[in-house]
Amino acid sequence: MIGAPMPSERSEVAVAAVEGRIYVVGGFDGQTELEVYDPTADRWTRGAPFPRPLHHAAAVGLDGKLLVLGGYIDGWTASDTVYEYDPATDRWRTQASMPTPRGALAAAVIDGKIHAVGGVGRDRRNTGAHEVYDPTTNSWTALAPLPTPRDHLAVAALGGRLYVIGGRVDGRYSDNLAANEEYDPATNRWQTRQPLPTPRSGIAAAILDGKIFVFGGEAPSGTFHQVEAYEPQTDSWSTYAPMPTARHGLGAVAVGERLYVVSGGPTPGGSASSRNEIFTP
């Protein structure tokens, strides 16, 4: 299915769902408009603008709020900022900064806490930083670092564990990875799991029916339309119908029984789109 296109064309966005609505933040061209999609009405509106131009950030929905972490500012300067948006008041505010500034990171929520993983630091090299944010104390804690430091990766939380999938080395999409590493908060340890069948980066992941679906990506040869899903219980991957539009720097979220794959560049590098493609496994 094809949903209503986003009002702006973008890539390298941060996308998350909050109480049934999908929020798109940032973009490679410095967009600050907050795009808000209502899947029930198939309609876009806009919220209060993001406080500053930003790209390659991470976003999660938590306790009725949207949180946007890290990313690049002022060109390619890695940021440590954390912004919280409250849909009820249509306002942004800053929260405690991440200990490690980074762009092209990924984040997911386990037990009410946000795990921010990987990315590129201010030295323009990968960081294995794995830091967790507790909104009740507005504080950060460093945890066991990611075994394979990488950026433009995907992260998903399922069954109380964190799965870190794909990505690239030091920002080079000629060095795409198939790595799939699982983190157990109970032991603060990582283990290697079955690798992503198609090594890629600039990807997005979303969870539905006990599986982690991975969408898109880019390489020097072009963008990816692959949709591959990982099932932790069997440590196995399966392949699904490809995306109608191959792209990278996109976002993916689950709302109800559907996956919404939004924005992203159809060609490698600085391309953009307003695509909103809906997948039902």
PyMOL commands that set and color helices and strands:
alter all, ss='L'
color gray80, all
select strands_A, chain A and resi 14-18+21-25+34-38+43-47+58-62+65-69+72-73+77-78+82-86+91-95+106-110+113-117+130-134+139-142+154-158+161-165+168-169+172-176+180-184+189-192+204-208+211-215+218-219+222-223+227-231+236-240+251-255+258-262+276-279
alter strands_A, ss='S'
color yellow, strands_A
deselect
rebuild
show_as cartoon
